[in-house]
């Protein structure tokens, strides 16, 4: 499934320093797809592929807890536009 995470960034330096950690530590069954930071560096939106919101929160939450307030939601793919093809991230868990 596709999951969006909206980040309200409270510590831009720490938040944007997480990128390599997130990529290196992403577990099987979770795949980062797209990242859209604001020019002002106070907000960002990410698109992920994962088995569940809970699985993504369990991975990402501890990493971003000190640098952003996050909102997670499952994408309604029947109404969404421009989604990538559903890959194998969910199938590999």
C-alpha positions as CSV (number, residue, x, y, z in Angstrom):
1,X,0.0,0.0,0.0
2,X,1.0,3.6,-0.4
3,X,1.4,5.8,2.6
4,X,1.9,9.5,2.9
5,X,3.8,11.1,5.8
6,X,3.4,14.8,6.3
7,X,6.3,16.2,8.4
8,X,6.1,19.5,10.3
9,X,9.8,20.1,10.8
10,X,10.9,21.4,14.2
11,X,14.7,21.0,13.7
12,X,15.6,21.3,10.0
13,X,19.3,20.5,10.5
14,X,18.5,17.2,12.3
15,X,15.6,16.3,10.0
16,X,17.5,16.8,6.7
17,X,20.5,15.0,8.2
18,X,18.4,11.8,8.4
19,X,18.3,11.1,4.7
20,X,21.2,8.7,4.6
21,X,20.1,7.0,7.8
22,X,16.6,6.4,6.4
23,X,18.0,4.9,3.2
24,X,20.6,2.7,4.9
25,X,18.3,1.4,7.6
26,X,15.0,0.9,5.6
27,X,13.8,-2.6,6.5
28,X,12.4,-5.2,4.1
29,X,8.7,-4.4,3.4
30,X,9.2,-0.6,3.5
31,X,10.3,1.5,0.5
32,X,10.8,5.2,0.3
33,X,9.4,6.5,-3.1
34,X,9.2,10.3,-3.1
35,X,10.3,13.2,-1.0
36,X,9.0,16.8,-1.3
37,X,10.5,19.3,1.1
38,X,9.3,22.9,1.2
39,X,11.6,25.7,0.2
40,X,11.2,27.1,3.7
41,X,12.5,23.8,5.2
42,X,9.6,23.7,7.7
43,X,7.5,21.1,6.0
44,X,8.0,18.0,3.9
45,X,5.8,15.3,2.4
46,X,7.0,11.7,1.7
47,X,5.4,8.9,-0.2
48,X,6.2,5.4,1.0
49,X,5.3,1.9,0.1
50,X,4.7,-0.4,3.1
51,X,2.6,-3.2,4.4
52,X,0.9,-1.0,7.0
53,X,0.9,2.4,8.5
54,X,2.0,0.8,11.8
55,X,5.0,-0.8,10.2
56,X,6.1,2.5,8.7
57,X,5.5,4.4,12.0
58,X,7.5,1.8,13.9
59,X,10.5,2.4,11.6
60,X,10.3,6.1,10.8
61,X,8.8,7.4,14.1
62,X,11.9,6.9,16.2
63,X,14.1,8.4,13.6
64,X,12.1,11.6,13.2
65,X,10.7,12.0,16.7
66,X,13.3,14.7,17.7
67,X,13.0,16.7,14.5
68,X,9.5,16.7,13.2
69,X,5.8,16.1,14.1
70,X,4.5,13.6,11.6
71,X,1.0,12.6,10.3
72,X,0.6,9.3,8.5
73,X,-2.2,8.2,6.2
74,X,-2.9,5.5,3.7
75,X,-3.4,6.7,0.1
76,X,-6.8,6.0,-1.5
77,X,-5.2,4.7,-4.8
78,X,-8.6,4.6,-6.5
79,X,-8.8,8.4,-6.3
80,X,-5.1,9.3,-6.4
81,X,-3.3,10.7,-9.5
82,X,0.3,10.1,-10.5
83,X,1.2,7.2,-8.2
84,X,4.1,5.0,-9.2
85,X,3.4,1.4,-10.0
86,X,3.0,-0.7,-6.8
87,X,6.4,-2.4,-6.4
88,X,7.5,-5.4,-4.4
89,X,8.3,-3.7,-1.1
90,X,5.1,-5.0,0.5
91,X,5.5,-8.4,-1.1
92,X,9.1,-8.8,0.3
93,X,8.1,-8.5,4.0
